[in-house]
Each structure stands twice: as structure tokens, then as C-alpha cells.
Amino acid sequence: MIIARSREALREILDLMSGSIGFVPTMGALHIGHRSLIEAARRENDIVVVSIYVNPTQFLAGEDLSKYPRKEEADFKICELSGVDVLFYPESMYESDEVSIKAPDVRGYILEGASRPGHFDGMLTVVMKLLNGVRPTRAYFGKKDAQQLALISQMVRNFGMNVEIVPMDTMREGDGLALSSRNIYLDEVQRGEALKLSASLKEATKMVMQKNFGTQSIQEAMIEVLKPLDVEYVAIVNRQFEAISEVVLGDTIVLVAARVGTTRLIDNVWM
Ligand code: AMP
């Protein structure tokens, strides 16, 4: 595995290689969710590039940028063992006073974008830079960050970018907790409370399987399951992220965001 620590070094390395490139952008503290993306990239491409970069522009003031988990040594090992060819590990991705991407006014500022205004501007900007730096054939993103995935797909479409965005299913612990780098903030008791997120989504799925398609009653039932967590939102939207009154199978995402202690967790299920 070759480690590139600057955009120039990355370009030099990739210019010497030929074949399709599968790219997995991450913020490190790699877990099995990340590995599932890397493994898909490995199966489907000649070259696998992973980036690890904790992007400051997608963190709001007061968020966990400075304490975001950094696990350089373990991450390098995971990448090496997963068959990554090139690890892009830049110190910084920005100069001062840059051109940047702005997320769409509605879709970029509801749900996650309402809780974290400006988050998606920073996320899209760094993803644009990463995609332009790597020039992958395919780029792999988790459905766990459903709104992020939708916005990246839209950016690729709106800017006519030449990359296939591959959505990947959410990987979970045996008890249902969605894997997240932020789970390491949870103590044992909080880890138990965090299960309410996936439990609320299971409740939603159960209701839909019983042909209970009304989104208001599903949301009410989810809020019951989530008690007493500090819930930021429970939402049921179509794939365009528009609120819907009835679940339509094949075009619905049920999302939840809640705080467990000071840790903000998100989860969702695609129906
Ligand atoms: P992050 O390091 O949190 O920026 O995540 C990097 C990529 O991994 C994103 O595309 C995430 O959606 C994806 N990801 C995060 N958690 C999971 C998970 N539990 N299962 C599958 N993919 C995930």
C-alpha cells in the first residue's frame, strides 16, 4: 500500500497506474461499515483508493472536530489488510479564501442540514475536491448517511461529473446498533440507550409490514420507542427527501437523529 500525503503526491502515484479506480472517502476511525465499502471497491475495480481526512469545513463551531477519534495506526493496518492500493492521507485540503460548493437551498438545509446548517456545504466541497483529486471510476458511500448520499448524487448530476456513485447498505452490530466512528464516545449505559434508534426503525418496519403506511402514525410510534432520548428529528421522506404522508415501498427512507448524552447519532432504514 502506498501512502500519499499531498494532492500532488496522489496525482503522481495515480498517473503511473492504469485501470478502473474504486474510491472510498472516510474520516478515519475505520470500522466494519467502512470495510464493507472498501471490500466492494476491491471486488469491483482494478485499483482501490481510500482517503482519510477529518474535514474541518463540515464541522460547525462547537461540534466534535478537535476530539473526533483519530486512529492512524489501526486505520493504516485495516487499509493494508483490506487490499487498499493507495491511501490518501492529506494534512490539509485547503488554502485560504477558497471557492466552495453550496448545498441546495431546501434539500441541503432540512433534517441534518437544519440541525447542522452549513455542514453539507463543507461536506460537498471536500467530496468535490476528493473526487477531482482521485478521478475514480466508482465512489462508494454508505446509506447510513442517506442525505449526504443524496446530495453527493445530486452534485455529480448537477455538475456533470464523470463518476458512478455506489450506495452501500448500513452495517450494524449484532444487536442492531449502526456502526459509527462516534459510537466510541458512548459508555456502557449509553450504548444500551443508543439501541433505541435502531429499535424505532424496527418498529417503523414492523408497522409497514402490517400495511400501516400512514407516516404520521409511524412517526408517533417511533417517538414512543425513542423516549426518553433527546430526539432531533424523526422523518419519513421519499428518495428526493420530500416529506410524504404515505409510505411508498421502493421510494421511502425513514430517518432518525437523537442525542445520547452529548453524542449525536443518526440512523435510517430504506423501504
Ligand atoms: P465517515 O468516516 O463517517 O465519513 O464515513 C465514511 C463512509 O462510510 C461514508 O460513506 C459513510 O456513509 C460510510 N459509513 C459510515 N458508517 C457506516 C455503516 N455503519 N455502514 C456502512 N457504511 C457506513
Residues whose N, C-alpha, C, O or C-beta is under 5 A from the ligand:
A	BS01	AMP	P25 T26 M27 G28 G33 H34 Y140 F141 G142 K143 K144 D145 M168 D169 T170 M171 A178 L179 S180
